[in-house]
Each structure stands twice: as C-alpha cells, then as structure tokens.
C-alpha cells in the first residue's frame, strides 16, 4: 500500500505494463481509474513505449465513455515498479523488474497493435471484466 498521509490515507497502487503502453495497459489503467476513483493509485508503462496511444484503442474506450485521447505512452521504470503494490504485465515477459513483497500478475490478452476498432472491442471488454475482478480482490467497490 502507498504510504499514508493525513491528506491521503493508504490506498493500493497498481501498475499495468505492456510492451508499447499504447493499448492494453492504457485501457486497463483507464478502466481502473474510472471505476476506482481515488480508492486506487494507478500507473501504466511500457518496456518499449510507442509514440502515441493506438487510435483504435482511443476510439474503443471513447465508446465506453472514457476519453484517453490525452494519454501518452510512458517508459517502464524501476521506481514505478517499486512504488506499486500490484504489477500486472500484459505480454512484456521478463522485462519487468521483480521486487519482494509485490504481487505480480500476468494477464494473457490479445495485442490490439495494428488492429481496428472491431478487433479492439473484445479486448477492451475482457480488460474491463478483469479490472472489475481486480477491484473485488482489492476490496474496492466499483463506482457506477
């Protein structure tokens, strides 16, 4: 859990990692932020970040009422892993540093890279379902 302060009590922190931080990890971070609000600290990063978020991913998320058009891919850092309680990887294999005391999950998901919106929708929907399960595991009630 993050270090509690009087202004911010302890909340779990989750880091989503994929190769380009342009699709799966962006969708997961957006869903978690949207559904958890301030109850979870959310990060996302990539082992080899792209220049921009995949436009088909932006459109698919817009269809779900979440605007990620202003997001940009970020590089995975050791500090981001160290600061997170839960690290969820999505196809980045062994590029993520491992620290004791962290929870590591690997979500096997299709890669939306190079796909159109029709192919991204089922990936988006699967990620949303996994995020809802993660919230339940964290003991956080999803916002409506």
N, C-alpha and C positions, 0 to 999 in steps of 0.2 A: 504494500500500500504506500501511497505517497506520504511524505512527511506532513503530519497535521500542523496547521497553524490556527490561530483564533479566527482568521478570516476564511480559512478553507480546511474543514475537517478532513480526515483521512478518507480518500476515495481510491478505488482500484485504478491502475493505469494499464492500458492495453496498447501494444504496438503491433501494427499489421505490416508485414514485409512481403513484397513480391519483387520480381526482377526489375521491372521498369517503373514501379509506383505510378502507373498510368491507367490501371484498370481495376483488378481485383482488390488490391489494398486500398485504393481510393474509395471504391464502393463500400467496403467493409467499414472503413473509418467514418464515412458519411452516414451510414445507417446507424452505427453505434452512437455517434454524436447526436443524431436526430432523435433516436429512441431513448437515450440515457440522459441527455442534457448534461448538467454539471455533476451528475452522480458517478461519472467515469471520466478519467483523463484519457484522451485518445491521441495516438500518434500513428503516422504511416510513413514508410520509407521504402526505398528500393536499392538493391545491390548494384544496379547499373541503370540509374534513372533516365527516363526518356526526357525529351524537351518539353512535352506538353501531355496533358491528360487526353486519353483516347476520346475523340469526338463522339463515337458511338456510345461510349460509357457515359459521357456527359448527357447525351440525349436520353438514354435509358433511365438514368437517375432522375432527370427532369420529369419523365413520365410518372415517376413515383413521388413527385412533389419535392424533390431535393435538388437544389442547384449547386453543382460542384464546378461550375464553369470558371470560377476564380482560383481554383486549386492548382498547384503546380507540383510536379514530382520532386521528391527530396532524397538525398543520399542517405543511406543507412550509416549510422554512426554507432560506435561503441557506447557513447553516452546515452543515446536513445534506448538502447537495449538495457543498459544498467539502470536507467530511470523507470523502467516498466516492470510491472508485476507479472503480466501475461504477454508473451510474444507469440504471435500467430503468423506462421510462414505459409506462403502460397506459391510453391514452385521455385523457391530460391535455394533449395538444397542445403549445402553446408556453409553457405556464405555468411550466415548469421552467427555472431559470437555467442558463446554459451557461458552463462554465469550461474553459480549455485544459487538456489533459493527462488529461481524464476520458474514459472510454469510455461512450458513450450508446447504448442500445438501445431500440427501441420495439416492444413486444410487442402485436400486434393480437389482442385477446381479447374474447369476448362479455362484456358487463357483467352481473353477477349481480343488480344492483339490481332489486328488485321481483319477483324470480324465486323459485320454490320450490326445494326441495332437489333434485328430479328434474332441473331445468334447471341447477342449480349443479354437479352431479356431473361432467358432461363438461368444464366449465371447470376445475374442480379437477384433473381427471386431465391435462388439457393443461398446466396450470401445473406439475404435478409432473414431467412429461416435460421441460419446458423447464428446470426447476431442475436436473434430472439432467444435461442438456446443458451448462448453465452451470457446474456443478461440474467437469465434464470439461474445459471451456475454461479454468477457473481452476487446473487441475491438482490438485484436491482430491478425494480418494476419499470417496464417499458412505458414511456409516455404514449398517449393516444395519437 
